[in-house]
Amino acid sequence: MNFLAHIYLSFEDPEITLGNFFADHIRGNKYKHLPHKLQKGVLLHRAIDSFTDAHPIPRISSKRLHKNYSHYSRVIVDIYYDHFLAKNWMDYSDTPLLEFVAGFYDLLESNYDILPLGTQRMMPYMIADNWLYNYSNLEGISRVLNGMNQRTQNKSKMNLAILDLKAHYSDFENEFKSFFAELITFSQQKFNELCAS
């Protein structure tokens, strides 16, 4: 799953949210110096990723893209799924998306010093362009895919994946909704387990 889903699946716990968000910038066991609750966030992130990778529904979504994007197809599906979470946000939260992401940006800024270097470098761009809110519209997703394609030096052709999203929009959305219901249940159980230990 991509950024917005990981933040949402931290269930409004600030420290879990931070660890869950920046876990991709932590390699191996290089999180063990962090405060206890941040470590739990990293572990929750990894559990969510493992559950997603093993689940048949994201694989169906990914298979639809594999011919054109090879191993990048899973990354594209993560971005698509964040789009559908943002688009259907009021089905999942009573807090408006704009308010939710503003609160998250405040959390990042007030904890800047403990963020990994990669997260510190990314944060100003994320906030300035309001990535999380703009996942809700196709123009925002197109910008994300263009940026990802540039990061691969145009090898991935991920910029073209906006066309696949439009062509199979209802299929991807239905797959997201079915999968995300299961992911919420899994994540809540994992969150409770980690917080109890």
Legacy VTK file of the C-alpha trace (Angstrom):
# vtk DataFile Version 3.0
C-alpha trace
ASCII
DATASET POLYDATA
POINTS 197 float
0.000 0.000 0.000
1.041 3.586 -0.516
1.379 6.583 1.845
-2.246 7.478 2.533
-3.261 3.908 3.333
-0.373 3.431 5.776
-1.257 6.670 7.555
-4.948 5.761 7.732
-4.165 2.258 8.989
-2.308 3.692 11.990
-5.664 4.404 13.637
-4.828 7.979 14.672
-1.977 7.047 17.012
0.663 9.748 16.339
3.786 7.655 17.011
2.473 4.575 15.213
1.546 6.870 12.320
5.061 8.278 12.055
6.735 4.869 12.156
4.248 3.401 9.697
4.776 6.321 7.325
8.570 6.453 7.280
9.218 2.685 7.450
10.200 2.501 3.768
13.201 4.685 4.624
14.391 2.210 7.281
16.476 -0.773 6.199
16.564 -4.110 8.002
16.720 -3.781 11.787
17.941 -0.169 11.765
14.817 0.913 13.613
15.742 -0.529 16.997
17.226 2.737 18.282
13.841 4.430 17.845
11.386 5.026 20.696
9.263 1.943 21.402
6.036 3.170 19.783
7.810 4.269 16.584
9.261 0.766 16.309
5.719 -0.591 16.486
4.779 1.663 13.582
7.623 0.261 11.460
6.520 -3.289 12.290
2.892 -2.471 11.451
4.005 -1.087 8.082
5.897 -4.272 7.289
2.966 -6.460 8.335
0.634 -4.462 6.070
3.041 -4.839 3.149
3.404 -8.589 3.720
-0.370 -9.051 3.924
-0.823 -7.031 0.719
1.898 -8.886 -1.202
0.405 -12.270 -0.307
-3.233 -11.359 -0.972
-4.890 -12.553 -4.206
-6.881 -9.366 -4.948
-3.923 -6.960 -5.395
-2.341 -9.698 -7.501
-5.354 -9.593 -9.832
-4.961 -5.817 -10.131
-1.226 -6.181 -10.707
-1.636 -8.926 -13.319
-3.759 -6.575 -15.434
-0.740 -4.248 -15.670
2.120 -6.744 -15.782
2.413 -7.015 -19.565
3.130 -3.290 -19.909
4.953 -2.522 -16.651
6.547 -5.774 -15.467
7.740 -5.556 -11.834
6.583 -1.938 -11.580
2.956 -3.109 -11.752
2.726 -3.633 -7.962
3.966 -0.109 -7.297
1.357 1.235 -9.706
-1.405 -0.717 -7.959
-0.323 0.785 -4.610
-0.767 4.252 -6.129
-4.132 3.340 -7.677
-5.356 2.018 -4.344
-4.379 5.254 -2.577
-6.420 7.078 -5.222
-9.491 5.008 -4.428
-8.993 5.480 -0.702
-8.773 9.253 -1.168
-11.682 9.356 -3.616
-13.940 7.312 -1.313
-12.522 8.818 1.881
-15.861 9.596 3.523
-16.694 5.869 3.403
-13.754 5.272 5.757
-13.441 8.372 7.943
-15.633 11.018 9.554
-12.776 13.516 9.272
-12.685 15.316 5.888
-9.628 14.351 3.853
-8.269 17.906 3.690
-8.405 18.165 7.490
-6.901 14.692 7.950
-3.888 15.359 5.715
-3.311 18.823 7.213
-3.108 17.186 10.639
-0.636 14.645 9.300
1.580 17.341 7.767
1.579 19.137 11.141
2.643 15.866 12.791
5.544 15.508 10.340
6.715 19.080 10.814
6.598 18.861 14.607
8.664 15.651 14.543
11.076 16.606 11.764
14.210 15.887 13.804
13.397 12.212 14.316
12.486 11.481 10.688
14.912 9.433 8.565
16.924 11.497 6.077
14.949 10.162 3.100
11.692 11.251 4.702
13.125 14.671 5.580
14.119 15.171 1.938
10.742 14.081 0.579
8.571 15.948 3.084
8.781 19.505 1.649
7.683 18.277 -1.799
4.865 16.196 -0.328
3.507 19.135 1.647
4.043 21.818 -1.024
2.200 19.784 -3.672
-0.242 18.265 -1.157
0.315 14.755 -2.496
-2.042 13.041 -0.074
-5.051 15.211 -0.855
-4.370 15.220 -4.581
-4.452 11.423 -4.697
-8.223 11.964 -4.789
-8.203 13.209 -8.391
-6.838 11.743 -11.608
-4.669 14.771 -12.297
-2.895 14.220 -8.980
-2.389 10.516 -9.702
-1.046 11.372 -13.157
1.537 13.690 -11.556
2.586 10.942 -9.138
2.990 8.429 -11.971
4.975 10.954 -14.018
7.253 11.568 -11.054
7.776 7.845 -10.540
8.606 7.414 -14.223
11.216 10.183 -13.999
12.769 8.463 -10.970
13.264 5.353 -13.129
14.789 7.533 -15.879
11.768 6.805 -18.087
12.455 3.052 -18.053
9.231 2.103 -16.263
6.833 4.064 -18.525
4.712 4.465 -15.389
3.460 7.794 -16.734
1.317 5.793 -19.181
-0.392 3.888 -16.359
-2.964 6.676 -16.000
-4.432 5.331 -19.260
-4.736 1.832 -17.782
-6.442 3.280 -14.720
-9.004 5.068 -16.878
-9.537 2.009 -19.094
-10.216 -0.373 -16.185
-11.386 2.115 -13.576
-14.353 0.208 -12.152
-12.400 -3.077 -12.022
-9.582 -1.489 -10.022
-12.018 0.334 -7.755
-14.030 -2.802 -6.981
-10.824 -4.740 -6.277
-9.635 -1.990 -3.960
-12.892 -1.929 -1.995
-12.959 -5.701 -1.532
-9.329 -5.849 -0.513
-9.312 -2.795 1.730
-12.147 -4.111 3.873
-9.975 -7.138 4.668
-6.864 -5.017 5.142
-8.585 -2.787 7.699
-9.552 -5.843 9.761
-6.042 -7.297 9.541
-4.375 -3.974 10.377
-6.612 -3.308 13.369
-5.797 -6.741 14.778
-2.060 -6.216 14.176
-2.233 -2.711 15.694
-3.927 -4.069 18.825
-1.402 -6.897 19.097
1.607 -4.562 18.750
0.224 -1.999 21.201
-0.408 -4.731 23.772
3.174 -6.024 23.638
LINES 1 198
197 0 1 2 3 4 5 6 7 8 9 10 11 12 13 14 15 16 17 18 19 20 21 22 23 24 25 26 27 28 29 30 31 32 33 34 35 36 37 38 39 40 41 42 43 44 45 46 47 48 49 50 51 52 53 54 55 56 57 58 59 60 61 62 63 64 65 66 67 68 69 70 71 72 73 74 75 76 77 78 79 80 81 82 83 84 85 86 87 88 89 90 91 92 93 94 95 96 97 98 99 100 101 102 103 104 105 106 107 108 109 110 111 112 113 114 115 116 117 118 119 120 121 122 123 124 125 126 127 128 129 130 131 132 133 134 135 136 137 138 139 140 141 142 143 144 145 146 147 148 149 150 151 152 153 154 155 156 157 158 159 160 161 162 163 164 165 166 167 168 169 170 171 172 173 174 175 176 177 178 179 180 181 182 183 184 185 186 187 188 189 190 191 192 193 194 195 196
